[in-house]
Amino acid sequence: MSHWVALIRVLKYLKHTISHGLVFKKTFERGELNFDLTAYCDSDYAGCPNTRKSVTGRCLLLGGNLISWLSKKQASVALSSTDAEYIACTDAVTTIINMRRQLQHVGINIQGPTRLHMDNQAAIVMIGRTRFEKRLKHIDVRYHFIKQEVGKSVELTYVQSAWNLADLFTKSLPLRDHIRLRLGLRIIDLAKAKLIPDEKTSTKENTGEPDLELI
């Protein structure tokens, strides 16, 4: 696809979604305001046709509300999809640590590790190993700090690709998948939306699947 054709597609999308926006909704857990911090990360392996660099996507939600997101080409070329996921995970962990510090400065103390959802089980297993294989040595040492954060500030959780919200920030998706993940981030057509009132209690178990109450 040429750059001109891609630009036209972007402009068409912006034209037809000009009334879309983020919805921020109060959520409660056990009668108290929910400040649960969760994160999603993903990568599109070798997604750039010109450089074959992968694309990192990640997003953070506070109480189910989107507060931070990123779509960025990785600085180095990953030699496998697992390596690309590992690099994306490291970026997400860095953002989680900084966000926890910022929230603490405004009086919001996050209890326990933050759940980081990934759809690559191989990457989760690789991070948990005590020794790394030779094929991983090309990854810069800065990425390995993630091991010391697992269990302290971050808890890695597997989520199915269909429910990985960060997938929206890595590549173009089929329309049905795009809409599903967009709604999971609470990005809706504000001109047509019928918002559900805030609930005072929430008994929904955190499974990694996004809240789709606004559909």
N, C-alpha and C positions, 0 to 999 in steps of 0.2 A: 504494500500500500504506500503510495507517495505521500509526502508531507502535506501537499495541498489537499488531497482527498481526506486525510486524517483531520486536517483543520476544519474542513466543511462538516465532517461528522460531529466534531466537538461543538461547532456553532449551532448545528441543528439540535443537538441534545440540550444545549443551554436555552435555546428558544422555547423548546417544549417543556422545560422544567423550571421556567422562570418563577413560578409561584410555589416551588418546593422550598421547604426549610426544615430546620431542626426543631424537634419538639422536646422540651425539658419537662419532666413529670416527676412529682414527688412520689417516692415509694417508701413504704414503711415495713419494718421487720420487727416482730414481737412488740408492736406498739411504738417503736422508736423510728425516727427518720433514718433511712437507709443510706449509709455512706460507703457501701461496699465497692472497692476498686477492683475492676477486672480488666483484662487485656487480651487482645488477639493479635497474632502475628502470622505472616505467610510470605511466600516468595514465588515469583514466576521465574523458573530456571531458564537462563539464557534467553530471556524474553526480548532483549534488544537485538533487532536483526543486523544492526551495523557493528556493534561491539561484542555481541553475545554476553554482555553482562546481565546479571539477573536483577529483578526488581523487588525491592523490599516494601511490604505493606504492613502497617500496624495501626491499631486504634486502642484507646483507653476509654473506659466507661466508669462513671461515678454514679452509683445508685441506678444503673441502667441507662444513664444519659451520656451521650458522646461528648467528651471534653478534649480529646487530643487524637490526631490522626496524621498519617504520613504515607506518601507514595514516592519512592525515591529509587533511582538506579544505584546499585551497589558499586562501591569504589573499585573493587577487584573482581576478576573473573572467577567464578566458582567452577570447580571441576566436576561437581555432581549436584544433583538436586538436594541431597542431604546437607552438603556444605553450604548451599545457598540458604537453606532453612536455618542452619546454625548461625550464619551471619545475621539474618533477619531477627532471630531470637535474641541475639546479643544487643541489637539496637533497641528492641522492645524492653529488655531488662534494664538498660541504661535509662530509658525514659521512665520506667516504673520507679526506679530509685529516686530520680529527680522529682517526680510527681509526689511521691510519698513525703519528701522533704518539704515541698511547697505546701502541701495540705497541712502538715504539722505546724508550719509557720502561721497558718490562719486558724489554728485550734482544732483541726480535724485529725485525730490520731487513728491511723489504720491499724487494727488489731490483726496480728497473724500475717502470714505471707499472702501476697497478691497472686491470684490465679492467672496464669498466662496460658491461653488456649492455643494449641498447635494441632495441625492435621497430619504431621509427619512423625510417625511413631519411631522411625529409624533415628531421627535427630534427637528425640527424647531419650532413647536408649544410649546414643552416643555421648550425650551430655552426662549421663549417669555413670559412665565407665571411669575407672581409676587410671587407665592407661589408654593412650590414643594410638591408632594405627598409623603406619608410615604414610598412608595416602593423605592424612590430615595435616602433615607438617607444613604444607604450603600456606595454611591459614595463619594469619598474623597472630602473635601471642596475645594481642589485646582482646581477642574474642574469647579467650579461655577464662577470663575472669568470671564468666557466667556460672562456672561450677561452684565457686565459693558463695554465690548468692542464692543458689537453689536450696530451699529449706529455711533460709533466713528471711529474705524479703520477697522471694518468688517461689511459687509452686507450679510446676509444669503440669498441664492437664491436656489430655487428648480430646479433640473434638472432631467430629466428622467434617469433611470438606464442605458439605452442603450447608453447614451452620457456622463455618469460619468467617466471621464478619470481615476479617482483614483481606479475604480473597477479592473483595470489591476494589481494593486499592492496588492490585498487582497487575491486572489485565482486563481486557474486554470479556464480558460474560454473555451467555445467551440471555435474552430478555427476561425469561421467567426467573432465572437465578439472580439476575441483577436486581429485579424488583423485590425479590424475597430478602436479599441481604440489605438493600436500601431501607426497607421497612424495619428490619432488625436493628438498624441504627437510628430508627425513629426519624427518618427523612421522608416527609410526606407532602402531598399537595395541600398546602394550608388553605387554599380557596375552597376545597371540597371536604376537608377533614371534619369528622365528628369525634371530638376527643372524649375519652372515657374519664370520668372524675377520678381523682386520686383515691386510692384505697388506703384505709387506715391500718389494715393488717395484710400481711402477705405470707402465705404458707407454701408458695411455689419453691420446689427444690431447685438449687442451682446445678444444672446439668451441663452448662456451657452453651445451651441453645438460647438464642436471643429472645427477648420478650416481643411477641408479635401482636399485642393487644390492640395496636392502632390500625391493623389491617381492616 
